[in-house]
Amino acid sequence: MSFALDGPVVLAGAGKMGAALLAGWIERGLQPRDVIIQDPNLAGEAAELVRKHGLTVVPDLGSLASPPSVIVVAVKPQMMDAVFPPLAKHVGPATVVMSIAAGKPIASFERHLPRRTAVVRAMPNTPAAIGRGITGAVGNAHVTAKQKDLCRQLLEAAGDVVWVEDEALIDAVTAVSGSGPAYVFLMTEALARAGEAAGLDAATSMELARATVSGAGELMRRSPSDPATLRQNVTSPGGTTAAALSVLMRDKDGLQELMTEAVLAAQKRGRELGS
């Protein structure tokens, strides 16, 4: 893959998510000489990538030979206000700043940056750590088509990318996909406990639940059929699956009502955190 760069890619923060992106960039052909990592406490996977590929790491950026093509800010949300002001002096006319911090609106970044700076706000989820995530992204009015394409390429190192036009929808994206892995993990726990209630020992029930959830997810990823069709394919009229679904699909207190309530609660909390 060819990355269209006019300057380096600066990665501010190389924790778990930053390291996952970095690994994907290198795997997809981003040249080590084109990456500068700003992190005063590099460790773990990121440190191994630096050792293996000879990447440049600095505690602070100091001076750069040319403005970055993109500055990817992958620090914790509470560190944003401290990190952005020093980064702002390195922003050039063609630089796009992309943040993957949860709950921080574009306006909170813009106040630290030169006027008319292109800013992208992105929300990846935890499967990004194995290259199987999905990221919701939105840009401000100054993001060009070329910058959007570059950000898409960089984010695809961690999985699929979905763009929304309205930043307000990022809270919905977070509620569905950002928080969504936790819902699936909880469902797996609940399925395993239900197996115990049916008489299985805990270890066997958990093994069955984990393999079933991960296998169903992989089948859904590979199949051209939608989830409703896949569900119908495994449901024989009057059979065991139909009996279970008659409980899960009740109009009142069924899974759909509960899931909608959960997603709306997450969306509401996201709005509160971003205000």
C-alpha positions as CSV (number, residue, x, y, z in Angstrom):
1,M,0.0,0.0,0.0
2,S,1.2,3.5,-0.8
3,F,0.7,6.3,1.7
4,A,0.6,9.8,0.0
5,L,2.7,11.8,2.5
6,D,4.0,15.4,2.3
7,G,5.7,15.1,5.6
8,P,6.1,12.6,8.5
9,V,3.4,10.8,10.4
10,V,3.6,11.8,14.0
11,L,2.2,9.4,16.6
12,A,1.7,11.1,19.9
13,G,1.2,8.3,22.4
14,A,2.1,4.7,21.8
15,G,0.0,2.8,24.3
16,K,-2.1,-0.3,23.4
17,M,-4.1,1.5,20.7
18,G,-1.2,3.5,19.4
19,A,0.9,0.4,19.2
20,A,-1.8,-1.5,17.4
21,L,-2.0,1.3,14.8
22,L,1.7,1.5,14.5
23,A,2.1,-2.3,13.9
24,G,-0.6,-2.1,11.2
25,W,1.1,0.9,9.5
26,I,4.4,-0.9,9.2
27,E,2.7,-4.1,8.0
28,R,0.9,-2.1,5.3
29,G,4.1,-0.5,4.0
30,L,4.5,2.7,5.8
31,Q,8.3,3.3,5.8
32,P,9.9,3.5,9.3
33,R,11.7,6.7,8.3
34,D,8.3,8.4,7.8
35,V,7.2,7.8,11.4
36,I,8.0,9.8,14.5
37,I,6.8,8.6,17.8
38,Q,6.4,11.0,20.7
39,D,6.1,9.1,23.9
40,P,8.3,9.7,27.0
41,N,7.5,6.3,28.5
42,L,7.6,3.8,25.6
43,A,7.1,0.2,26.6
44,G,5.5,-3.1,25.6
45,E,4.6,-3.8,22.0
46,A,5.5,-0.3,20.8
47,A,9.0,-0.6,22.3
48,E,9.5,-3.9,20.5
49,L,8.3,-2.4,17.2
50,V,10.8,0.5,17.6
51,R,13.6,-2.0,18.3
52,K,12.7,-4.2,15.3
53,H,12.2,-1.5,12.7
54,G,14.5,1.3,13.9
55,L,11.7,3.8,14.4
56,T,12.4,7.3,15.7
57,V,11.2,8.0,19.3
58,V,11.4,11.4,21.0
59,P,10.1,12.5,24.4
60,D,9.0,15.8,22.7
61,L,9.0,16.8,19.1
62,G,11.4,19.8,19.3
63,S,11.9,20.9,15.8
64,L,10.9,19.1,12.6
65,A,12.4,19.3,9.2
66,S,9.0,19.6,7.6
67,P,5.4,19.9,9.0
68,P,3.7,16.5,9.5
69,S,1.2,15.2,7.0
70,V,-0.8,13.9,10.0
71,I,-0.5,14.0,13.8
72,V,-2.2,11.1,15.3
73,V,-3.0,11.8,19.0
74,A,-3.5,8.5,20.9
75,V,-3.1,9.6,24.5
76,K,-5.7,9.2,27.2
77,P,-8.5,11.8,27.1
78,Q,-7.4,13.4,30.4
79,M,-4.0,14.1,28.9
80,M,-5.4,15.9,25.8
81,D,-5.3,19.5,27.1
82,A,-1.7,19.1,28.1
83,V,-0.6,17.3,24.9
84,F,-2.3,19.5,22.3
85,P,-0.6,22.9,22.9
86,P,3.0,21.6,22.2
87,L,1.8,19.8,19.1
88,A,0.0,22.8,17.7
89,K,3.3,24.6,16.8
90,H,4.1,21.8,14.4
91,V,0.9,22.0,12.4
92,G,1.4,23.2,8.9
93,P,-1.2,24.3,6.3
94,A,-1.5,20.8,5.0
95,T,-1.4,18.9,8.3
96,V,-4.4,17.0,9.5
97,V,-4.7,16.3,13.2
98,M,-6.5,13.0,14.1
99,S,-7.5,12.1,17.6
100,I,-8.7,8.7,18.9
101,A,-9.6,9.9,22.4
102,A,-13.1,9.0,23.6
103,G,-15.5,11.7,24.6
104,K,-13.4,14.7,23.3
105,P,-15.3,16.8,20.7
106,I,-13.5,18.4,17.7
107,A,-14.0,21.9,19.3
108,S,-11.9,20.9,22.2
109,F,-9.0,20.2,19.9
110,E,-9.6,23.2,17.6
111,R,-9.1,25.7,20.5
112,H,-5.4,24.6,20.8
113,L,-4.7,24.6,17.0
114,P,-4.2,27.2,14.4
115,R,-7.4,28.5,12.7
116,R,-8.6,26.3,9.8
117,T,-6.6,23.3,10.9
118,A,-8.1,20.0,9.5
119,V,-9.2,17.8,12.4
120,V,-10.5,14.3,12.4
121,R,-12.1,12.6,15.5
122,A,-12.0,8.8,15.4
123,M,-13.4,6.2,17.7
124,P,-11.9,2.7,17.3
125,N,-12.9,-0.3,19.4
126,T,-10.7,-2.8,21.3
127,P,-10.6,-5.5,18.6
128,A,-8.4,-3.0,16.8
129,A,-5.6,-4.6,18.9
130,I,-5.8,-7.6,16.6
131,G,-6.6,-5.8,13.4
132,R,-10.3,-6.7,13.6
133,G,-11.7,-3.5,14.9
134,I,-14.0,-0.9,13.4
135,T,-13.6,2.8,13.7
136,G,-16.2,5.6,13.4
137,A,-14.7,8.9,12.2
138,V,-15.8,12.4,11.5
139,G,-13.9,15.4,10.1
140,N,-14.3,19.1,10.5
141,A,-15.1,21.4,7.6
142,H,-11.3,21.9,6.8
143,V,-10.5,18.2,6.0
144,T,-9.7,17.7,2.3
145,A,-10.5,14.6,0.3
146,K,-6.8,13.8,0.3
147,Q,-6.5,14.2,4.1
148,K,-9.6,12.1,4.6
149,D,-8.2,9.3,2.4
150,L,-4.9,9.4,4.3
151,C,-6.7,9.1,7.7
152,R,-8.8,6.2,6.3
153,Q,-5.6,4.4,5.3
154,L,-4.1,4.9,8.7
155,L,-7.2,3.8,10.5
156,E,-7.7,0.7,8.3
157,A,-4.6,-0.6,9.9
158,A,-6.8,-1.6,12.8
159,G,-9.9,-2.7,10.8
160,D,-12.8,-1.3,9.0
161,V,-13.7,2.5,9.0
162,V,-17.1,4.1,8.9
163,W,-17.4,7.9,8.3
164,V,-20.3,10.0,9.6
165,E,-21.1,13.5,8.5
166,D,-22.5,14.8,11.8
167,E,-20.2,14.8,14.9
168,A,-23.2,14.3,17.1
169,L,-23.5,10.8,15.7
170,I,-20.1,9.8,17.1
171,D,-21.8,9.2,20.5
172,A,-24.1,6.7,18.8
173,V,-21.1,5.1,17.1
174,T,-19.4,4.8,20.5
175,A,-22.5,3.3,22.0
176,V,-22.8,0.6,19.3
177,S,-19.2,-0.3,18.4
178,G,-16.9,1.5,20.9
179,S,-18.7,0.0,23.9
180,G,-20.1,-2.9,21.9
181,P,-17.3,-5.5,22.6
182,A,-18.3,-5.3,26.3
183,Y,-21.8,-6.2,25.5
184,V,-20.6,-9.3,23.6
185,F,-18.3,-10.3,26.4
186,L,-21.2,-9.9,28.9
187,M,-23.4,-12.0,26.6
188,T,-20.7,-14.7,26.6
189,E,-20.6,-14.6,30.4
190,A,-24.4,-14.9,30.6
191,L,-24.5,-17.8,28.1
192,A,-21.9,-19.7,30.1
193,R,-23.8,-19.1,33.4
194,A,-27.0,-20.3,31.7
195,G,-25.2,-23.4,30.7
196,E,-24.3,-24.0,34.3
197,A,-27.9,-23.6,35.2
198,A,-28.7,-26.3,32.7
199,G,-26.3,-28.7,34.4
200,L,-22.9,-28.2,32.7
201,D,-19.8,-27.6,34.8
202,A,-18.4,-24.1,34.7
203,A,-15.3,-24.9,32.6
204,T,-17.2,-26.8,29.9
205,S,-20.0,-24.2,29.7
206,M,-17.5,-21.3,29.3
207,E,-15.6,-23.2,26.6
208,L,-18.8,-23.8,24.7
209,A,-20.0,-20.2,25.1
210,R,-16.7,-18.6,24.1
211,A,-16.3,-20.8,21.0
212,T,-20.0,-20.3,20.0
213,V,-19.8,-16.5,20.2
214,S,-16.4,-16.2,18.4
215,G,-17.4,-18.8,15.8
216,A,-20.8,-17.1,15.1
217,G,-19.0,-13.8,14.8
218,E,-16.5,-15.2,12.3
219,L,-19.4,-16.8,10.3
220,M,-21.2,-13.5,10.2
221,R,-18.1,-11.7,9.0
222,R,-17.5,-14.2,6.2
223,S,-21.1,-14.7,5.1
224,P,-22.8,-12.5,2.5
225,S,-26.1,-13.1,4.4
226,D,-27.4,-10.6,6.9
227,P,-27.7,-11.5,10.6
228,A,-31.4,-12.0,10.4
229,T,-31.0,-14.6,7.6
230,L,-28.2,-16.4,9.5
231,R,-30.5,-16.5,12.6
232,Q,-33.3,-18.0,10.5
233,N,-31.0,-20.5,8.9
234,V,-30.3,-22.1,12.3
235,T,-33.8,-21.9,13.6
236,S,-36.1,-24.9,12.8
237,P,-39.8,-24.4,13.4
238,G,-40.8,-25.9,16.7
239,G,-37.2,-26.8,17.6
240,T,-34.8,-25.9,20.5
241,T,-33.5,-22.7,19.0
242,A,-37.0,-21.5,18.3
243,A,-37.9,-22.2,22.0
244,A,-35.0,-20.0,23.1
245,L,-35.7,-17.2,20.7
246,S,-39.3,-17.1,21.8
247,V,-37.9,-15.8,25.1
248,L,-35.1,-13.5,23.7
249,M,-37.5,-12.0,21.1
250,R,-40.4,-11.1,23.4
251,D,-42.0,-7.7,22.7
252,K,-41.6,-6.8,26.3
253,D,-38.4,-7.3,28.3
254,G,-36.8,-9.1,25.3
255,L,-33.3,-8.7,24.0
256,Q,-34.1,-5.9,21.5
257,E,-35.7,-3.7,24.2
258,L,-32.8,-4.3,26.6
259,M,-30.2,-3.7,23.9
260,T,-31.8,-0.4,22.8
261,E,-32.0,0.8,26.4
262,A,-28.3,0.0,26.9
263,V,-27.2,1.7,23.7
264,L,-29.2,4.8,24.4
265,A,-27.8,4.9,27.9
266,A,-24.2,4.8,26.5
267,Q,-25.1,7.5,24.0
268,K,-26.5,9.7,26.7
269,R,-23.4,9.3,28.8
270,G,-21.2,10.0,25.8
271,R,-23.0,13.3,25.3
272,E,-22.5,14.2,29.0
273,L,-18.8,13.4,28.9
274,G,-18.4,15.6,25.8
275,S,-20.2,18.6,27.1
